[in-house]
């Protein structure tokens, strides 16, 4: 193992306790909104909303795992 700083492309397998809690609460919030969107009538707009939700979830997770300072 090296002491070289991690890059944005390195996997983050270990997260701190606060990061883990933030990931769980963020994931729960996204799951709730995802379920709500799925309950709406199917449409192009709903599909776009689901796609945007998936993208924002990815960015939220990245913000927690890549930019967190304990």
C-alpha positions, 0 to 999 in steps of 0.5 A: 500500500502506498501513501500516495493521495487518492484520486477521484478514480480510486475506489473508496472502500472504507468510509468513516462512521459519519460518512456511513450514516450520511450515506444511509440517510441519503440513500433512504431519502432517494429511495422514498422519492424514487418510490413516490415517482414510480407511483405517478402515471407513466410518462416521458416527464416521469422518466426524465424525473427518474433519470435526474433522480438517479444522476443526483443520487450519484452526485450526492453519494460522490459528494459524501465519499469524495469530499468528506472531512471528518 
